[in-house]
Amino acid sequence: MTSGKGGTSGTETSGSGDIVRTLELLWDTGRRPSRGPKPTLTLDQIVEAAVGVADAEGLESVSMRRVAAELGTGTMSLYRYLPGKAELLDLMLDRVQRPSENPADLGDGSWRSALAAMGRATLALYQRHPWLLQVNQSRPILGPSALDGMEKVLTRIKPMGLSDPELVSAIIMIDGYVVGAARTQLYQLEAERRTGLTDTEFWEAQTPMLEKVLASGRFPLMASLDENTWGPDFDHFEFGLQRILDGLEVFVTRRADET
């Protein structure tokens, strides 16, 4: 996971800039200036530089001035390409969320494998770009990446036989689970960075006291747990993801029996 700085609370909100202008930039429908000096940059270069700053230093480090410095140009020159940081953020979100062009990355063709693959890919996305957890995306600007990704997943899960709102809700369900798991992972990394203690060192420091407490008989069930219960070998993320899919499978089967 990236070691970029930054907290986990929402510090930015998608869609907070000029919505019409942002959509023009995302879909490349805005008018280009016919006069003035020839552009020395591209919008793609600006967005890539901003993503690089966010990945390396955290979202709070992204500013028009910082991105301009990264590109070796003056801050005011960036305003020839986009209105400001709010619009830049929406372009960054669309850039990093581009879906894979490889159909195999969405599983073996079944709706279940598609949702599982989507969940794993989303977790990997947050691991590559932890600053995404700092963005309130409750009102996203729908650019090419967002719609391409939704189209690909919906195409795969349409055979579930659910209503359109239910299909979208299944995607939202998986995404919500992944966001929680990703945030927990980021919290763990932040705790290690701030305290200087690894997870192993942290728990080893508590072991002597915990052994005494558990030997007291006050917590018999906790004391009886297998010694590997808290070990790193159990994949809690995958276990939870599969149980969500189990629940959806029961619902899909019931819906099919009703029709």
C-alpha positions as CSV (number, residue, x, y, z in Angstrom):
1,M,0.0,0.0,0.0
2,T,1.2,3.5,-0.8
3,S,2.9,5.3,2.0
4,G,1.5,8.7,1.2
5,K,0.5,10.9,4.0
6,G,-3.0,12.1,4.9
7,G,-5.8,11.3,7.3
8,T,-8.8,9.1,6.7
9,S,-11.6,11.7,7.3
10,G,-13.2,13.3,4.3
11,T,-11.4,16.5,3.5
12,E,-12.7,17.1,-0.1
13,T,-16.0,16.7,-1.8
14,S,-16.4,15.6,-5.4
15,G,-18.7,17.7,-7.6
16,S,-18.0,20.9,-5.6
17,G,-16.6,22.8,-8.6
18,D,-18.3,24.1,-11.8
19,I,-20.3,21.0,-12.7
20,V,-20.8,22.0,-16.4
21,R,-17.2,22.9,-16.9
22,T,-16.0,19.7,-15.2
23,L,-18.2,17.6,-17.5
24,E,-16.9,19.4,-20.5
25,L,-13.3,18.6,-19.4
26,L,-14.1,15.0,-18.6
27,W,-15.9,14.4,-21.9
28,D,-13.7,16.7,-24.0
29,T,-16.6,18.8,-25.3
30,G,-15.4,22.3,-24.3
31,R,-14.3,24.8,-26.9
32,R,-10.6,25.2,-27.3
33,P,-9.1,28.7,-27.5
34,S,-8.3,29.7,-31.1
35,R,-6.1,32.6,-30.1
36,G,-3.2,33.1,-27.7
37,P,0.1,31.2,-27.3
38,K,0.2,27.5,-28.1
39,P,-0.4,25.4,-25.0
40,T,2.8,23.9,-23.6
41,L,1.0,21.3,-21.5
42,T,-2.0,18.9,-21.8
43,L,-4.8,18.4,-19.4
44,D,-3.7,14.8,-19.1
45,Q,-0.2,15.9,-17.9
46,I,-1.8,18.1,-15.3
47,V,-4.1,15.4,-14.0
48,E,-1.3,12.8,-13.9
49,A,1.0,15.2,-12.0
50,A,-1.8,15.9,-9.4
51,V,-2.4,12.2,-8.9
52,G,1.3,11.7,-8.4
53,V,1.4,14.4,-5.7
54,A,-1.6,12.9,-4.0
55,D,-0.1,9.4,-4.1
56,A,3.2,10.5,-2.7
57,E,2.3,13.2,-0.3
58,G,-1.4,13.0,0.4
59,L,-4.4,14.9,-0.9
60,E,-3.8,17.9,1.3
61,S,-0.6,18.6,-0.6
62,V,-2.5,18.9,-3.9
63,S,-2.9,22.6,-4.9
64,M,-2.6,24.4,-8.2
65,R,0.7,25.8,-7.1
66,R,2.1,22.4,-6.1
67,V,1.0,20.8,-9.3
68,A,2.5,23.7,-11.3
69,A,5.8,23.3,-9.5
70,E,5.7,19.6,-10.3
71,L,5.3,20.4,-14.0
72,G,7.9,23.2,-13.9
73,T,5.5,25.9,-14.9
74,G,3.8,28.9,-13.3
75,T,0.7,28.5,-11.3
76,M,-1.4,30.8,-13.5
77,S,-0.6,28.8,-16.6
78,L,-2.7,25.9,-15.2
79,Y,-5.8,28.1,-15.2
80,R,-5.7,28.1,-19.0
81,Y,-6.7,24.4,-18.8
82,L,-9.2,24.2,-15.9
83,P,-10.9,26.5,-13.4
84,G,-9.3,25.3,-10.2
85,K,-8.6,22.5,-7.7
86,A,-12.2,21.5,-7.3
87,E,-12.5,20.6,-11.0
88,L,-9.0,19.1,-10.9
89,L,-10.1,16.7,-8.1
90,D,-13.0,15.4,-10.2
91,L,-10.6,14.7,-13.1
92,M,-8.2,12.9,-10.7
93,L,-11.0,10.7,-9.5
94,D,-12.1,9.8,-13.0
95,R,-8.4,9.1,-14.0
96,V,-7.6,6.7,-11.3
97,Q,-10.9,4.8,-11.6
98,R,-10.5,3.8,-15.2
99,P,-11.7,0.2,-15.5
100,S,-9.6,-2.6,-16.9
101,E,-10.0,-3.3,-20.6
102,N,-9.3,-7.0,-20.1
103,P,-12.7,-8.8,-19.9
104,A,-11.0,-11.6,-17.9
105,D,-10.4,-9.1,-15.0
106,L,-14.1,-9.3,-14.3
107,G,-14.1,-13.0,-13.6
108,D,-15.2,-16.1,-15.5
109,G,-18.4,-14.7,-16.8
110,S,-20.8,-15.3,-13.9
111,W,-22.3,-12.5,-11.9
112,R,-20.8,-13.8,-8.7
113,S,-17.3,-13.8,-10.1
114,A,-17.8,-10.3,-11.6
115,L,-18.9,-8.8,-8.2
116,A,-16.0,-10.6,-6.5
117,A,-13.5,-9.3,-9.0
118,M,-15.0,-5.8,-8.7
119,G,-14.5,-5.9,-4.9
120,R,-10.9,-7.0,-5.1
121,A,-10.1,-4.5,-7.8
122,T,-11.7,-1.7,-5.7
123,L,-9.7,-2.7,-2.7
124,A,-6.5,-2.6,-4.8
125,L,-7.5,0.8,-6.1
126,Y,-7.7,2.2,-2.5
127,Q,-4.4,0.6,-1.7
128,R,-2.8,2.3,-4.7
129,H,-4.5,5.6,-4.0
130,P,-5.3,5.9,-0.2
131,W,-6.2,9.6,-0.6
132,L,-9.4,8.4,-2.2
133,L,-10.7,7.7,1.3
134,Q,-10.4,11.4,2.0
135,V,-12.9,12.3,-0.7
136,N,-16.6,12.5,-0.1
137,Q,-17.9,10.9,-3.3
138,S,-21.6,10.8,-2.4
139,R,-22.3,13.0,-5.4
140,P,-19.8,12.0,-8.1
141,I,-19.4,13.7,-11.4
142,L,-20.1,11.0,-14.0
143,G,-17.2,10.9,-16.4
144,P,-16.0,8.3,-18.9
145,S,-14.3,6.1,-16.3
146,A,-17.3,6.0,-14.0
147,L,-19.8,5.1,-16.7
148,D,-17.4,2.6,-18.4
149,G,-16.9,0.8,-15.2
150,M,-20.6,0.7,-14.3
151,E,-21.5,-0.4,-17.9
152,K,-19.0,-3.3,-17.7
153,V,-20.2,-4.5,-14.3
154,L,-23.9,-4.2,-15.0
155,T,-23.4,-6.1,-18.3
156,R,-21.9,-9.0,-16.3
157,I,-24.5,-9.0,-13.5
158,K,-27.6,-8.4,-15.5
159,P,-28.3,-12.2,-15.6
160,M,-29.0,-12.0,-11.8
161,G,-32.5,-11.3,-12.9
162,L,-33.0,-8.5,-10.4
163,S,-34.6,-5.1,-11.0
164,D,-32.4,-2.3,-12.2
165,P,-32.4,-0.6,-8.7
166,E,-31.5,-3.9,-7.1
167,L,-28.6,-4.4,-9.5
168,V,-27.2,-1.0,-8.7
169,S,-27.8,-1.7,-5.0
170,A,-25.7,-4.9,-5.3
171,I,-22.8,-2.8,-6.6
172,I,-23.2,-0.2,-3.9
173,M,-23.3,-3.0,-1.3
174,I,-19.9,-4.4,-2.4
175,D,-18.4,-0.9,-2.7
176,G,-19.5,0.0,0.8
177,Y,-17.9,-3.2,2.2
178,V,-14.7,-2.5,0.4
179,V,-14.5,1.1,1.6
180,G,-14.8,-0.1,5.2
181,A,-12.1,-2.7,4.7
182,A,-9.8,-0.3,2.9
183,R,-10.2,2.3,5.7
184,T,-9.3,-0.2,8.3
185,Q,-6.1,-1.1,6.4
186,L,-5.2,2.5,6.1
187,Y,-5.8,3.1,9.9
188,Q,-3.4,0.2,10.6
189,L,-0.7,1.7,8.4
190,E,-1.2,5.2,10.0
191,A,-1.0,3.7,13.5
192,E,2.3,2.0,12.6
193,R,3.7,5.2,11.0
194,R,2.7,7.4,14.0
195,T,3.7,5.1,16.8
196,G,6.8,3.5,15.2
197,L,5.4,0.1,16.3
198,T,4.6,-2.7,13.9
199,D,1.4,-4.7,14.4
200,T,3.5,-7.6,15.8
201,E,5.4,-5.3,18.3
202,F,2.1,-3.7,19.4
203,W,0.5,-7.1,20.3
204,E,3.7,-8.5,21.8
205,A,3.7,-5.6,24.2
206,Q,0.2,-6.6,25.4
207,T,0.9,-10.4,25.6
208,P,2.2,-10.7,29.2
209,M,-0.9,-8.9,30.6
210,L,-3.3,-10.6,28.3
211,E,-2.0,-14.1,29.3
212,K,-2.5,-13.3,33.0
213,V,-6.0,-12.0,32.4
214,L,-7.1,-15.0,30.2
215,A,-5.6,-17.4,32.8
216,S,-7.8,-16.0,35.5
217,G,-10.9,-17.8,34.2
218,R,-12.9,-14.6,33.8
219,F,-13.0,-15.0,30.0
220,P,-13.3,-18.7,29.3
221,L,-14.4,-18.5,25.7
222,M,-11.7,-16.0,24.8
223,A,-9.1,-18.2,26.5
224,S,-10.3,-21.3,24.6
225,L,-9.9,-19.7,21.1
226,D,-7.3,-21.3,18.8
227,E,-3.9,-19.7,19.1
228,N,-4.1,-18.9,15.3
229,T,-7.4,-17.0,15.6
230,W,-5.7,-13.6,15.5
231,G,-3.0,-14.7,13.1
232,P,-2.3,-13.1,9.7
233,D,-3.1,-16.2,7.7
234,F,-6.9,-15.8,7.7
235,D,-8.2,-13.5,4.9
236,H,-10.9,-11.5,6.7
237,F,-11.6,-9.4,3.6
238,E,-12.2,-12.4,1.3
239,F,-14.3,-14.2,4.0
240,G,-16.6,-11.2,4.3
241,L,-16.8,-10.6,0.5
242,Q,-17.8,-14.2,-0.1
243,R,-20.5,-14.1,2.7
244,I,-22.0,-11.0,1.0
245,L,-22.1,-12.9,-2.3
246,D,-23.6,-15.9,-0.5
247,G,-26.5,-13.7,0.7
248,L,-27.0,-12.3,-2.8
249,E,-27.0,-15.8,-4.2
250,V,-29.8,-16.8,-1.8
251,F,-31.8,-13.7,-2.9
252,V,-31.2,-14.3,-6.6
253,T,-32.4,-18.0,-6.3
254,R,-35.5,-16.9,-4.4
255,R,-36.3,-14.3,-7.0
256,A,-35.9,-16.9,-9.7
257,D,-38.3,-19.2,-7.9
258,E,-40.9,-16.5,-7.7
259,T,-41.0,-15.9,-11.4
